[in-house]
Amino acid sequence: MLGFTGSLADARSPDAKVGVVNIPGVQQQYGRNFGVSVAPFRPPPPVVSAPIGHR
């Protein structure tokens, strides 16, 4: 086992470091912000081109 500077995960490691997540606990912690992205998805702007046709 490695010391405090090591990155070895064992039974005493915090859940987030091991990769275990308690979803109800996170929902309670984040409240209505649970599942809301910090950077909202925005579709790319539409590409506007000059109309081709009769003048």
Helices and strands as residue ranges (DSSP letters): H 15-18, H 23-30, G 31-33
